[in-house]
């Protein structure tokens, strides 16, 4: 089916939803989401949203904390936009009706998280911030009659006319049909790639399809080697990884090895509240030493009643798994956030005209080598609004669109190969591009990916080029290769990229890595003014 909208939004996390809400003031909007509208990293985010709202805090302090966490790779103009415009976005969403947690005196209740030197983390529903803010925006979206939501629709390709984006090809799994969406402007907000790892905090849908598709369309991909592993995800033999918010450590929880010793004390000035890359690496070291696959997050010295009230979601999950959260939780790091992504300018523009990128999929230059806790949700609001505002400069254009015809189909035999490919790719990236990497392992992993691709291509040949699962397998391999090639290229350790064969930062890599289809990987300067 062919459809036309003024705005095509791919993804239903906070970035996509908020962009859709902003865009609805200027035309018709569609939202395409791979699963249910609530299935996103934003929806499951526990920690909170970082913005300066306290009179003792100022944007410069937030800027400084972001720069420090980013290990020299943050682009200063983008960070300045985030910290200066963030408070206004919070003020606006509160005026629209969003309810954040407040103190008994009626002030915003502000939390402290890793890497922050001031309490500036807003929460909603204790540890349910992502669900609360995403649900709020979903309800606002549903009120707008000019926004249409298409669920269970996966992005397959970008429609290009020269260097301009005309829209997207999408496959509707419920109807079993291709949809062709053309539009004046397309915003990709389809999330990161951390679900390609075996152990992840992400929904199963975040496998890097947007990254691979944008790469094939000619977009620049930046800093894909920086995969942030959340330090604390529950380890349980009969359950998937479940994130334990950074805010738990913000309230005073301790990390203990199996001997009951605090190993972060003395390892960093902020101890358990050190930036995520530091904490994850230290936990990984302890796990390797002790060989049990986990360490403990201890809360037994804290007020049990406060813990139950402050973290109801985590408390309930622990209880479900037979874990007493008020005592200690077995945890280990899990792939959590794709720091790099599709390179954009300060308005979310990619290198393809009329194609904007927002949220985790974007590489705006804010995150550097390591995302500061709770900066992701505020980035969604700030740059979602900036992207839509920038599109207004195109609305006067008289655009013509190519005549696109449906070509996609589905083959059940390839579907089975897709699930096998997911398992294989997860094994490769987890083994060779995890928290600790080296040249030997990365080279071996890339060779395995290449062999996998060659074997797969020999089976499908040209007859399956437009088959759905063939495209999804190609996306998996492409995204994994972008991560591993970036990691092999960066011969240093910085932020959440750690090379055991290059354990120190190197000045020659005080740069962004840049990958573009048909070109060799190269270095781009960090923007400091």
N, C-alpha and C positions, 0 to 999 in steps of 0.2 A: 504494500500500500504506500502511496505517496502522500506526504503531508507537508504543509508549509507553515512556519511560525516566524515571528520577528526574532525570537530568541530560542535557541536550542541549548538546554542545560543538560549535560551528561553527568549524573552522580547526584545522590540524595543525602550526602553528608551536610554539615553545616555550611560549607562554602557554596555548594550547589543550591541548597534551599534558600540561603540568604540572598545569593545572586538572583535567583528566580523572583524572590519577593521584591527586590529592587527593580528588576527589569519589568515587572508587571505594571509599573507606572508609565511605561513607554510603549507597550505593545503586547502582542500575544506571546505566550511562553509555553514551552513544553519541558518537562523534566523526564529524562530517561534514567531508570535505575535498574541495576543488574538483578536485584532481588526485591525484597519488600522495601518500602520507603524508609523504614526504621533501621535497616541493616547497614550500618556504617561505623567507621572508627569514631566519628563524632558522637554517635548515639551511645556508644559503650564507654566513652571517656569518663573517668572517675575523678581525676585530679582537680580540674577547675579551669578558670580562664584568667589570664594575667593581664592586669591593667592598673594604671595608677589612679586610685580613687581616694587614698588617705592623705590628709593634709600634711603628714610628716614625710610623704614620699613625693618624688618628682620624676618626670620622664627621663631625665638624665641618669638617675639611679637605675631605672629599668634598662636603659640603653647600655650602661656599663655592665650590668649583669649578663645581658644578652651577648655582648662582645666577648666577655671573658669566657662564657660557656662555648662560644663559637670558635675558639682557638685560632683567632687571626683570619678566619675566612669569611666573616660577615661583611657584606657590603653596607657601608655606613648609611648611605641615603635611604635604603630600604628599611633599615632598623629605625632610623629617625622617624620615618613615616609611621611605622608600627606603634612606637611608644608615644608619639604625639597625637595620633588620630584614634588610638585605642580607647582612651577615656571617653571621647565623644560617641563612639559606637556603643559603649556600655550605657552611657546616659540615654541614648536614643532607644535602645532596646528595653530599658527599664521604663521609659515613658510610654512605650507601646504596650507594656503590661507584663514583661518578664519579671519574675520574682526570684531574687537571689536571697540566700540565707542572711539573716540579720541578727545582731546581738540583742540582749534584753533592753538596751537603751535605744534600739531602733536604727543603729548604724550598720553598714554592711559588715558582715563577719568575714574578715580577711585571714587567709591561711598562709603558711610558709612552706615552700617546697625547695627541692634541691637546686642550688645555684643562685637562688634569690637571697639578697641581703636585707630585704624588707618584706613585711607581710602585705602582699598585693594580690593574692589569689582569691578570686570570688568563687563561691560554691553555691550550688542549688540542690536541695535534698541531701545534704551531707556529701556522700560519695557518688551521687547520681547526676552530676552537673551536665555531662554530655547528653544524657537522656532527657533531662529537664529542659535544657535550652533548645535541643533539636526538636523535641515534642512541641515546644512553644512555637517555633518557627513553622513546623508542619501545620499546626492549627491555623496560623496566619495565612499560609499558602493555600489551604483548603477553602478559605474565605474568598479568595480571588477567583472570580469566574473566568478570567482570561488565562489562568494557568491550568494546563492539562498534564496529569501525571501518567506515565506509562511504566508499569512495574514489570519485572521479569523480562526486561529487554536489555540485551547486551550489545555494547558498541563493537562493531566489526571493522569499520574503516571510516576515514575522513574523506569527504568528497572535495576534491580539489579542482579548481579551474585556474590553471597557471599557478601563481603563488597565492591564490585566494581560496579560502574555505567556503564552500557553498552549503555545507551541512554534513550529515553523517549517514552511514548505513548501519542499521540496527536489526537484530534478530529477536523476534518475539517468541519466547519459548512456549507460552501458553497457546498461541494461535498456530505456531509452527510456520510462521511467515516472515519474510523480510519487510522491513519498513524503511522507506527512504524519506529522510527529513531534510528539507532545504530551509535555509533561514538567513536573515541578514547577518546575524552574529552567532557564533557557536562558543560555548564556554565548557571546557572539559574540567570537571571537578570530581573525577572518578577514583581518587584515592591513590595510595601508595602500592608497595609491592611486598610487604613483609609476610604475607600469607604464603609466599613460595617457600618459606622456611618450614622445617618440621615442627619446631617449637615457636609458637607465635601467639601474641595477644589479639591478633586481628581477626575479623570475620573472614570466612573462607573465600569471599569474593574478591579480596584485595590482592590480586595476583599480578599486578603491573600491566594489565591490558592497555590502559591509557598511555603509559610510558612507551610501550612497544609501538603502538599505533601512531603516536605523535612522532616517534623516531622515524618510522617508515614514511611519514608525510613530509619529512625534511626538517623537523624542528631540532633545535640544539638541546642536547641532554647534558646536564651538569651535575658533577659531584655524586654520581650514583654509588660510589664506594662507601659512602657514609650511611650505613644502616644502623639506626639506634636500637640497641637492645635494652628493653626495660629491665632494670636490675631485679625487680621482685615480682615474679609470677609464681603462683602456687604449683608445687610439684605433688602430683597424686597419681598412683598407678592406674586408676580407672577413670580419669577425667582429663580433658584438654587443659592447656595452660589458662589460668585465670589471673588477670592482673590485680596486684595489690597496690593501690594508689601510692604515689610519692607522698601524698598528704599524711599517710600513716607514719612515715618517718618524720614528717614535719611536726607531728604531734608528740614525737619523742621516742618512737620505737627504735630498738637497737638491732644491729646485725651481729649474729653470733656464729662462730664455727661450731663444729660438733663437740668440741671440748667446752663450749660455753663461754668462749673468749670473744670480746669485741675486737674485730680486726680492722675497723675503719677508724678507730680512735688512734691518732698519730699518723694515719696514712694521708689525711687531708685536713686542712684547718676547719672545714665544715663537717668533718666526720661523716655520719650517715647521710648528711644533706649535701655532700659533694655533688658536682655535676654527674649526670647519669653514666657517661662513659667511664669515669673514674670508679664509680661504685660497681658497675657491671664487671669491669675488668678485675677488680679486687675479689668479687664473689667468684668469678671464674677461676681465679688463682687458688682460692680456698677449696673449691670443688675438685680441681685437678689434684691438689695435695691429698685430700681426704678420700676421694674416690667414691663417694656415696651419691653424687648427683644433685646435692642440695646443701644449703646452709639454713640457718633459722633466722626468722624475723621475730624478735621477742618483744611482747607487749606486757609481760607479767608484772612489770614495775609501774604500769600505768593504771589509772582509775578504770575498772571494768565497765561501770555504767556509762562513763563518758565515751568509751570505745564503742559500745553498743549503739549509742545515740548518734555518734559522729559518723560511723561507717556502717549503716544498716545493710547495704548491699553486700559488702565484703563479709560482714558478720554472718549474714544468712547463707552465703555461699560456703563459707568455712564450716558452718554447722551442718549443711547438706553433705559435706565431704567427711564429716566426723572429726573436724579440727576445731579446737577451742581457740578462737582468735585472741581471747584475753590472756592466753598463755604464750604459745609460740606457733609460728606457721612455717612449714618447710617450703623454701622458695629457691628459684634459680632464674637467671636472666632468660628472656625470650625476645625474639625479633618483634619490634614494636612500631618503628616509624622510619619511613624512607626520607632521609634528610635532603638528598638531592632530588632531581626531577627535571621537568621541562623548563628550560630557561625562559624567564619572562622579564619584562621591564617593570617599572614602578606602577604601571597600570594593568598588569596581568597579561600584556600582549605577548604572544609567541612570535617567532620569526615568520609565521604564515599569516597573511592578512585576514582579518575577521575571525581569527581563532585565538581565544583567550584561555588561560590556564589558571585555576584557583585551587586553594587548599593544599593538601599534602602532595598532590601531583606536581605542583609548581615548585620551581626553584627560583625564589625571588631574591635570594642573597641574604635573607634574614637569619637563617639557621646556622650558616657557616659549616663547621665540622661537627657540630653537636647541638641539637635543639635544646634550648632552655625550657625547662618544665612549664607547661601551660601556656606557651606562646602560640601553639597551633590553633586553638579555637579563636583567639583574638585575631590571628592572621586571616582566618576565614571571613570574619566580619569586615576588617579593614580593606582587604584587597578584593573581596567580593563586591563591595560597594564601589571601589575605584574602577574596577573593570567595567561595570555597567555604566558608570558615569562617562567613561572614555568612549563607549560605543556610540554615544549621542552624536559625536562628530561625524559618524558615518551615515546617520539616518537620512541626510539630504541626498545621498547618492541614488542614482537610478541604476539598480543592479539587474543584470540579466543572468539567468541560471542555465547551466547545461541541462540537457534532457537525459536524466539518469534512469536506467531500467533495472528492475530486480534481477539479481543473478545468484543469490545465495541459496544453498540447500543444506540438508542435514543427512548424515549417514551414521547409522547406529554402530557400525564396526569401527569407525574412527572415534566415536564417543568413548568406546572402551580403551582405545589407545591413549586418549587424552588423560584419563585417570591414572593410567600407568605412567605417563609422562610426568604428571604432577608429583607422583611419589619419587620418581627418579631425580627430577630437578631438585626437589626438597632435600634429598640425600646429598646431592652434589654441593649445593650452596651451604648447607648446614655444616658439612664436613670441611669444606675448603674456603668458605667465605664467611665464617662465623665471627665471634668476638676476636679471635687471634688468627691471623693469616700469615702466609709466607709465599715466596715466589714459587717454590717447588709445588706446594699444594694448589695454588691458584692456576699454575700452568697445567697441572694434571686435571683440575676441574674443567678448565676451558677445553682441553682435549676431549674429555668425556662429553661435554656439551656438543662439540663439533661432530663427534662420532654419532651421537644421538640424532642430531639434525640430519646428517647424511643418510643414516639408516631410515629415518622417517620419510625424507624426501624421495628415497628410492621406492618407497611403498606407494605414496600418494601421487607422485608425479603431477603433471599439469591438470589431470582430470579432477583433482580435488582442491584446486586453488581457491574456489569459492565455497568450499564446504566449511561449516561453522567451526567444528572442533579442530579441523586442520589449522584454521586461523588462530584458535586459542592455544594450540600446541606451539605454534610459531611464536606467539606472544610470550609464552613461558620461557622458551629458550632465548629469545632476544633479550628479555629483561634480565635473566640470569647472567647472560654474557655481558651486558652493560655494567652490571655490578662487579663482576669478576675482572673484566678488562680495566675498569677504573681502579680497582684495588691493586692490580698488578702494576699499573702505570704509576701509582703514587708510592714511591719508594721512601716512605717515612711512616711514622706513627703520629697521628694527630686526631684529636677528638675521638669519635667512635670508630675510627679506622686504626687498627693496631697491627703492625707488621713485626713479627718476632725477629725477622732478619734485618729490619731497620727500626729499632725500638725508640728512636728519638725523632723529634721534629727537625726538619731540614729547611733552611731558608729558601732553597731553590723550589720548594713545593709550597711556598706561601702564595698559592694560586688556586684557581678553580680548575678542575679537569673538565674538558669539553669533548663530547662525542657527537658526531653528525654522520648520517648515513653516507657512505662512499668516501669518507675522509678519515685520515689518521687522527687518533686522539691527540689533543693539544692542551696547552696551558692558557688560561685567561687570567688577566690581572684582577685582583681584588680591588673593588672601588672604595677608596678611603676618604673621598670628599664629594 
